Amino acid sequence: MSEEKKAVSASASKKPRRSFLEGIKKWFRELKAEIKKIVWASRKQVANNTLVVIGAVLSVGVFIWIIDFIFAYGRDILISTIG
């Protein structure tokens, strides 16, 4: 068992280690390559998506308001019949 661990640690130590600065340089190179892949939305798409979100928020808000009104009305009827 210990021989296997020594073999694993020996093979791991044979890898060339990069310096800290080389790692940072590689990270920035990869970051730059990923940023080039970004596709930005057009002004028209942003405006359209904004209107869709506002419409959805208003729709859900009105739905919740109606449900709240119905439950409050039911509560008031229940309280008036009991009391």
N, C-alpha and C positions, 0 to 999 in steps of 0.2 A: 504494500500500500504506500509506504513512504517513498519507494523507488518511483512509483508513478507520479507522485507529487513533485519529486525532484526533476523528472523528465519534463513535466509540464512547465515548471518554473524555469528550467533551462531553455526550453524552446521559446518561452515568453521573453526571456532576457536577450535572445538573439535578434529580436526586432530592433531596427534602428529607431531611436527615439528622436522625435522632432523637438526642436527648441520651442520655448513658449512663444517667441516672436514669430516663428514660422507658422505656428498654429493660428495665431491671430491674423496673419497675412492671408492664410488659406480661408479663414472664416469670412474675411472681408471680400475676397475674390468670389466666393460662393454667394455671398449676400448680393453683390453687384449683379451676378448672373441671374439671380432670382428676381431682383427688382426689374430687370429688363423684360421679364416675362409678364409683368402686370399689364392688364388691359383695363384702362380707365373708362368709366361710363361717360357717355356724351351728356351734354347739358340737357337735351331733350329727355333722355332716359332718367336722369336724376329728377327732373321736374315731374315726369310721369310716375315714378316710384314714390315720390313725396306725396302726390295727390292720392295714390292708392293707399298709402299708410294713413293719411288723414281721414279718408273715407272709411277705412276699416275701423279706426279708433272711434269715429263718430257713430258708426253703426253699432258697435259693441256697447258704447256708452248709452245709446238710446235703448238698446235691448235691456241692459241692466237697469236703467231707470224705469222702464215699463214693468219689469219683474218686481222691482222694489215697490213700485206704486201698488201693484196687485197684492203683494204680501201685506203691505201696510193697511190697505183697505180691508183685507180679510181679517187682520188682527183687530182693527177698530170694530168691525162687525162682531167678532167673537167677544170682545170685551164688553160691548154694549148689550149683548144678549145675556151674558153671564151676570153682569153687574147691574 
